[in-house]
Amino acid sequence: MDFAPSRLATDMAGAMWRFMHERVLPAEPVWRAQLAELGPHATPPVLEDLQREARHRGLWNLFLPSVSGLSNLEYAAVAEVTGWSPVIAPEAINCQAPDTGNMELLHLFGTPEQKQHWLEPLLAGTIRSAYAMTEPQVASSDATNVETSIVRDGSSYRVDGRKWWITGVSDARCRVFIVMGKTDPDAPPHRQQSMIIVPRDTPGVEVVRDLPIFGYQDQHGHCEITFTGVRVPAGNLIGEEGAGFALAQARLGPGRIHHAMRAVGMAERALALMVERARSRTAFGVTLAEQGAVQHLIADARIAIDQVRLLVQKTAWLIDNHGARAARTEIAAIKVAAPAVATRVIDSAIEVFGAAGVSDDTPLAYFYAWARALRIVDGPDAVHRRTIARQELGRETARR
């Protein structure tokens, strides 16, 4: 078995590391200062500078194989590096959620008109988008539960419903929503749903509030939205009526991979900070690095990170060679494993930092909040464990 990355993966990861050290990591305090001055949901000017530099360096839209030429496995190495600065780095190279999933969806299933009107500006980074599926009144981990209605009325569709935890909406650059709703409540459960494009400025769309994560206001926001008598052209439907559930699975598969890749990078940065702290801090006459308890935390972190990285790489390889359906179990597994490992490693780093670890003097507190949230994003752990168990229970007993 060959564990060596391809030459292209090595080169692109190296280029991303240089970009991180030279531009992204030094930009973090500038980004925070500009947000403090301009408001929590403003676009810091330093981000535009980073995006121009990323284009110049050829680090742009790397998540999309048909555009970048990178396989999912090769992109994994780059995405892990961006996880070291998970707020700024992905957006600096136009590889941020939820836009990546929406771009993949439009790339695979959009009409020529939809691609021209929405995909092209998303790929150019001139606008942003949101994906509106989760609802407050139902368990949205089961996508068949969505209650938002999408009803055909002549040459248009009428959209009515309430969504929440819709990422990206507070950003003024967010110009379009992809909305999941029901077009036929009487159809079989997995054929009731459809997806439709709703421009943000459509009459009847109201942003009700922005929801923080553990008290943190995300720059792009996670919002509650209502759709009341919203009318859009019939041509805004993505795919055909009743295809919404299948489209959602196609969209969420790669997205879960990207989250897992970045979670590994977050864990690596937390471990690096923990090691640095352990070497420089003294307690009871010796450095923390000489304390057995701290050594155990560091060793456990290294073991866990390397284990989950291999699982992520295996999953990416399976998707590249056999498609997302063949990697269904592994996709669910990394969605559980990667955020869990990141949460555990970040927690250990906080332990070594003490009170400083729960302050904003380090990125650890925000990392912890976001890593914990990732265990709910794109489906909670319990749902993915259910998928894994069903697959395992269905295997031929002869293999045992």
C-alpha positions as CSV (number, residue, x, y, z in Angstrom):
1,M,0.0,0.0,0.0
2,D,1.4,3.4,-1.1
3,F,0.8,6.1,1.5
4,A,2.9,8.7,-0.4
5,P,0.9,11.7,-1.7
6,S,1.0,12.5,-5.4
7,R,3.4,15.1,-6.7
8,L,0.5,17.4,-7.3
9,A,-0.8,17.0,-3.8
10,T,2.6,17.7,-2.4
11,D,3.1,20.8,-4.5
12,M,-0.4,22.2,-3.8
13,A,-0.1,21.6,-0.1
14,G,3.3,23.2,0.0
15,A,1.9,26.2,-1.9
16,M,-0.9,26.4,0.6
17,W,1.5,26.2,3.6
18,R,3.5,29.1,2.2
19,F,0.4,31.1,1.7
20,M,-0.7,30.4,5.3
21,H,2.6,31.4,6.8
22,E,3.3,34.4,4.6
23,R,-0.3,35.9,4.4
24,V,-3.1,34.1,6.2
25,L,-1.8,33.6,9.8
26,P,-0.4,37.1,9.9
27,A,-3.8,38.4,8.7
28,E,-5.8,36.8,11.6
29,P,-5.3,39.8,14.1
30,V,-5.9,42.2,11.2
31,W,-9.1,40.4,10.3
32,R,-10.3,40.6,14.0
33,A,-9.5,44.3,14.3
34,Q,-11.3,45.2,11.1
35,L,-14.4,43.2,12.2
36,A,-14.3,45.0,15.6
37,E,-14.3,48.3,13.7
38,L,-16.7,47.6,10.9
39,G,-19.2,45.3,12.7
40,P,-19.5,41.5,13.3
41,H,-20.9,40.7,9.8
42,A,-18.8,43.1,7.7
43,T,-16.4,41.9,5.1
44,P,-12.9,42.8,6.4
45,P,-10.8,44.4,3.6
46,V,-7.9,42.1,4.4
47,L,-10.0,39.2,3.1
48,E,-10.2,40.8,-0.3
49,D,-6.4,41.2,-0.2
50,L,-6.0,37.5,0.6
51,Q,-8.3,36.5,-2.2
52,R,-6.4,38.5,-4.8
53,E,-3.2,36.9,-3.6
54,A,-4.7,33.4,-3.7
55,R,-5.8,33.9,-7.3
56,H,-2.3,35.1,-8.1
57,R,-0.8,32.0,-6.6
58,G,-3.2,29.6,-8.3
59,L,-5.0,28.7,-5.1
60,W,-8.6,29.2,-6.1
61,N,-11.6,26.8,-6.3
62,L,-9.4,23.9,-5.4
63,F,-12.4,21.8,-4.1
64,L,-13.9,21.2,-7.5
65,P,-12.0,18.5,-9.4
66,S,-13.2,19.6,-12.8
67,V,-11.9,23.1,-12.2
68,S,-8.8,22.5,-10.2
69,G,-7.6,19.2,-11.5
70,L,-7.2,17.9,-8.0
71,S,-8.8,14.6,-6.9
72,N,-10.6,14.5,-3.6
73,L,-7.6,12.8,-2.1
74,E,-5.2,15.5,-3.3
75,Y,-7.5,18.2,-2.1
76,A,-7.6,16.6,1.3
77,A,-4.0,17.7,1.9
78,V,-4.8,21.3,1.0
79,A,-8.1,21.4,3.0
80,E,-6.3,20.1,6.1
81,V,-3.9,23.1,5.9
82,T,-6.8,25.5,5.6
83,G,-8.1,24.0,8.9
84,W,-5.3,25.8,10.7
85,S,-7.3,29.0,10.2
86,P,-10.8,27.6,9.5
87,V,-12.5,31.0,9.3
88,I,-10.2,32.9,7.0
89,A,-8.2,30.4,4.9
90,P,-11.1,28.5,3.2
91,E,-12.7,31.7,2.1
92,A,-9.4,33.2,1.0
93,I,-9.2,30.4,-1.6
94,N,-12.9,30.3,-2.4
95,C,-13.3,26.9,-0.8
96,Q,-15.7,27.8,2.1
97,A,-19.0,26.2,3.1
98,P,-21.8,26.5,2.2
99,D,-20.7,27.9,-1.1
100,T,-18.7,24.8,-2.0
101,G,-21.7,22.5,-1.7
102,N,-23.9,24.9,-3.6
103,M,-21.3,25.2,-6.4
104,E,-21.0,21.5,-6.6
105,L,-24.8,21.2,-6.8
106,L,-25.1,23.8,-9.6
107,H,-22.1,22.3,-11.4
108,L,-23.7,18.8,-11.4
109,F,-27.4,19.6,-11.8
110,G,-27.9,23.2,-12.8
111,T,-29.3,24.3,-16.1
112,P,-27.1,26.4,-18.4
113,E,-29.0,29.5,-17.3
114,Q,-28.6,28.7,-13.6
115,K,-24.9,28.1,-14.1
116,Q,-24.5,31.4,-15.9
117,H,-26.5,33.4,-13.4
118,W,-25.3,31.9,-10.1
119,L,-22.5,29.4,-10.5
120,E,-20.2,31.7,-12.5
121,P,-20.2,34.5,-9.9
122,L,-19.8,32.0,-7.1
123,L,-16.8,30.5,-8.8
124,A,-15.5,34.1,-9.3
125,G,-16.0,34.8,-5.6
126,T,-18.1,38.0,-6.3
127,I,-21.1,36.7,-4.4
128,R,-21.9,34.2,-1.7
129,S,-24.8,31.8,-1.1
130,A,-26.7,29.9,1.5
131,Y,-28.3,26.4,1.7
132,A,-31.7,26.5,3.4
133,M,-32.8,23.1,4.6
134,T,-32.9,23.0,8.5
135,E,-36.2,23.9,10.1
136,P,-37.0,24.8,13.8
137,Q,-40.2,22.7,14.1
138,V,-39.0,19.3,12.8
139,A,-36.0,17.1,13.3
140,S,-34.1,18.1,10.1
141,S,-31.5,15.4,10.6
142,D,-34.2,13.4,8.6
143,A,-34.6,15.5,5.5
144,T,-37.9,13.9,4.7
145,N,-39.3,15.9,7.6
146,V,-39.0,19.4,6.0
147,E,-42.3,21.2,6.0
148,T,-41.5,24.2,3.8
149,S,-43.8,24.1,0.8
150,I,-42.8,24.7,-2.8
151,V,-46.0,24.8,-4.9
152,R,-46.3,25.1,-8.7
153,D,-48.5,28.0,-9.7
154,G,-48.5,28.5,-13.5
155,S,-45.0,29.6,-14.6
156,S,-43.7,30.1,-11.1
157,Y,-43.4,28.4,-7.7
158,R,-44.6,29.7,-4.4
159,V,-42.4,29.1,-1.4
160,D,-43.7,29.2,2.2
161,G,-41.9,28.1,5.3
162,R,-39.4,28.8,8.1
163,K,-35.7,27.8,8.2
164,W,-33.0,28.3,10.8
165,W,-29.3,27.8,11.3
166,I,-28.8,28.9,7.7
167,T,-25.2,29.7,7.4
168,G,-23.9,32.7,5.5
169,V,-27.0,34.8,5.4
170,S,-25.7,37.7,7.6
171,D,-23.0,38.4,5.0
172,A,-24.1,41.2,2.6
173,R,-22.5,39.3,-0.2
174,C,-25.0,36.4,0.2
175,R,-27.2,36.9,-2.8
176,V,-29.0,33.6,-3.3
177,F,-30.5,30.7,-1.3
178,I,-30.9,27.1,-2.4
179,V,-34.1,26.1,-0.6
180,M,-35.2,22.5,0.2
181,G,-39.0,22.0,0.5
182,K,-41.9,19.8,-0.4
183,T,-43.5,19.9,-3.8
184,D,-45.7,16.8,-3.3
185,P,-46.5,15.7,0.3
186,D,-48.4,12.7,-1.1
187,A,-45.5,11.2,-3.0
188,P,-43.3,8.4,-1.4
189,P,-41.2,9.9,1.4
190,H,-38.0,10.3,-0.6
191,R,-39.8,11.8,-3.6
192,Q,-41.7,14.6,-1.8
193,Q,-38.8,17.1,-1.7
194,S,-37.4,19.5,-4.3
195,M,-34.7,22.2,-4.4
196,I,-35.3,25.7,-5.8
197,I,-33.2,28.8,-6.2
198,V,-34.5,31.9,-4.3
199,P,-32.6,35.2,-4.8
200,R,-32.2,36.9,-1.5
201,D,-34.0,40.1,-2.6
202,T,-37.2,38.3,-3.6
203,P,-40.3,39.8,-1.9
204,G,-41.5,37.7,1.0
205,V,-38.0,36.6,2.2
206,E,-37.3,37.9,5.8
207,V,-34.2,37.3,7.9
208,V,-35.6,37.1,11.4
209,R,-32.4,36.8,13.5
210,D,-28.8,35.7,13.7
211,L,-28.0,32.7,15.9
212,P,-24.6,32.7,17.7
213,I,-22.7,29.5,18.4
214,F,-21.7,29.3,22.1
215,G,-21.9,33.0,22.2
216,Y,-19.7,33.5,19.1
217,Q,-21.2,35.6,16.3
218,D,-19.9,34.1,13.1
219,Q,-18.9,36.7,10.5
220,H,-21.2,35.1,7.9
221,G,-24.0,34.4,10.4
222,H,-26.3,31.5,11.1
223,C,-29.8,32.8,10.6
224,E,-33.5,32.1,11.0
225,I,-35.4,33.0,7.8
226,T,-39.1,33.0,6.8
227,F,-40.5,32.6,3.3
228,T,-44.0,34.0,3.0
229,G,-45.6,33.9,-0.4
230,V,-42.2,34.0,-2.1
231,R,-42.6,33.6,-5.9
232,V,-39.8,32.6,-8.2
233,P,-39.8,31.4,-11.8
234,A,-40.3,27.7,-12.5
235,G,-36.9,27.7,-14.2
236,N,-35.4,28.1,-10.7
237,L,-36.1,24.5,-9.8
238,I,-32.9,22.5,-9.6
239,G,-33.3,19.2,-11.4
240,E,-36.8,17.8,-11.4
241,E,-39.7,17.8,-8.9
242,G,-39.1,15.1,-6.3
243,A,-35.4,15.0,-6.7
244,G,-34.6,17.1,-3.7
245,F,-33.6,14.3,-1.3
246,A,-31.3,12.7,-3.8
247,L,-29.7,16.1,-4.6
248,A,-29.2,16.8,-0.9
249,Q,-27.3,13.5,-0.5
250,A,-25.2,14.4,-3.5
251,R,-24.5,17.8,-2.0
252,L,-23.8,16.8,1.6
253,G,-21.4,13.9,0.8
254,P,-18.4,16.0,-0.4
255,G,-19.3,18.7,2.1
256,R,-18.9,16.3,5.0
257,I,-15.5,15.3,3.6
258,H,-14.4,19.0,3.5
259,H,-15.5,19.5,7.1
260,A,-13.6,16.4,8.2
261,M,-10.4,17.6,6.4
262,R,-10.5,21.0,8.0
263,A,-11.2,19.4,11.4
264,V,-7.9,17.5,11.2
265,G,-6.1,20.8,10.5
266,M,-7.8,22.4,13.5
267,A,-6.6,19.5,15.7
268,E,-3.1,19.8,14.3
269,R,-2.9,23.5,15.2
270,A,-4.3,22.8,18.7
271,L,-1.6,20.1,19.2
272,A,1.1,22.5,17.9
273,L,-0.1,25.2,20.4
274,M,-0.2,22.6,23.2
275,V,3.4,21.5,22.5
276,E,4.6,25.1,22.4
277,R,2.9,25.9,25.7
278,A,4.2,22.7,27.3
279,R,7.8,23.6,26.4
280,S,7.6,27.1,27.6
281,R,5.6,26.8,30.8
282,T,7.0,25.8,34.2
283,A,5.2,24.3,37.1
284,F,6.5,22.6,40.2
285,G,10.1,23.1,39.1
286,V,9.9,21.6,35.7
287,T,8.4,22.4,32.3
288,L,4.9,21.1,31.5
289,A,6.6,19.0,28.8
290,E,8.3,17.0,31.5
291,Q,5.1,16.3,33.3
292,G,3.8,12.8,32.7
293,A,0.2,13.9,32.5
294,V,0.9,16.4,29.8
295,Q,3.0,13.9,27.8
296,H,0.0,11.6,27.8
297,L,-2.2,14.3,26.4
298,I,0.3,15.1,23.7
299,A,0.8,11.4,22.8
300,D,-2.9,10.7,22.7
301,A,-3.5,13.7,20.5
302,R,-0.8,12.5,18.0
303,I,-2.3,9.0,17.8
304,A,-5.8,10.2,17.4
305,I,-5.0,12.8,14.7
306,D,-3.0,10.3,12.6
307,Q,-5.7,7.7,12.9
308,V,-8.5,10.0,11.7
309,R,-6.4,11.5,8.9
310,L,-5.9,8.0,7.5
311,L,-9.7,7.4,7.6
312,V,-10.3,10.7,5.9
313,Q,-7.8,9.9,3.2
314,K,-9.3,6.5,2.7
315,T,-12.7,8.0,2.3
316,A,-11.5,10.6,-0.3
317,W,-9.7,7.8,-2.2
318,L,-12.9,5.7,-2.3
319,I,-14.9,8.6,-3.6
320,D,-12.3,9.3,-6.3
321,N,-12.2,5.6,-7.4
322,H,-15.7,4.3,-6.7
323,G,-18.0,7.2,-6.1
324,A,-19.7,8.6,-3.0
325,R,-22.2,5.8,-2.8
326,A,-19.5,3.2,-2.3
327,A,-18.0,5.4,0.4
328,R,-21.3,5.9,2.3
329,T,-20.1,4.2,5.5
330,E,-16.7,5.9,5.5
331,I,-18.3,9.4,4.9
332,A,-20.5,8.8,7.9
333,A,-17.6,7.5,9.9
334,I,-15.3,10.5,9.3
335,K,-18.2,12.9,10.0
336,V,-18.3,11.3,13.5
337,A,-14.6,10.7,14.0
338,A,-13.0,13.9,12.8
339,P,-15.0,16.5,14.8
340,A,-14.8,14.2,17.9
341,V,-11.0,14.0,17.6
342,A,-10.7,17.7,17.0
343,T,-12.9,18.4,20.1
344,R,-10.8,16.1,22.2
345,V,-7.5,17.5,21.1
346,I,-8.6,21.1,21.5
347,D,-9.9,20.3,24.9
348,S,-6.5,18.8,25.9
349,A,-4.8,22.0,24.6
350,I,-7.1,24.1,26.7
351,E,-6.2,22.0,29.7
352,V,-2.5,22.7,29.1
353,F,-3.1,26.4,28.6
354,G,-5.3,26.7,31.7
355,A,-7.4,29.9,31.9
356,A,-5.7,31.3,28.8
357,G,-7.2,28.5,26.8
358,V,-10.8,29.6,27.4
359,S,-10.0,33.2,26.6
360,D,-9.8,34.9,23.2
361,D,-6.0,35.2,23.6
362,T,-5.7,31.9,21.7
363,P,-7.9,30.4,19.0
364,L,-8.6,27.4,21.2
365,A,-12.0,28.6,22.6
366,Y,-13.4,29.4,19.2
367,F,-11.9,26.2,17.8
368,Y,-13.6,24.2,20.6
369,A,-17.0,25.9,19.9
370,W,-16.8,25.2,16.2
371,A,-15.5,21.6,16.5
372,R,-18.4,20.8,18.9
373,A,-20.9,22.4,16.5
374,L,-19.4,20.2,13.7
375,R,-20.8,17.2,15.5
376,I,-24.3,18.6,14.6
377,V,-23.6,20.3,11.2
378,D,-24.7,18.2,8.2
379,G,-26.4,15.6,10.5
380,P,-25.7,14.8,14.2
381,D,-23.4,12.0,15.3
382,A,-26.3,9.8,16.2
383,V,-27.7,9.8,12.7
384,H,-24.3,8.9,11.2
385,R,-23.7,6.2,13.7
386,R,-27.1,4.8,12.7
387,T,-26.0,4.7,9.1
388,I,-22.8,2.9,10.0
389,A,-24.5,0.4,12.1
390,R,-27.1,-0.4,9.5
391,Q,-24.4,-0.9,6.9
392,E,-22.5,-3.2,9.3
393,L,-25.6,-5.2,10.3
394,G,-26.3,-5.7,6.6
395,R,-23.0,-7.2,5.7
396,E,-22.6,-10.9,4.8
397,T,-22.0,-12.9,8.0
398,A,-19.4,-15.0,6.2
399,R,-17.0,-12.0,6.5
400,R,-17.0,-12.4,10.2
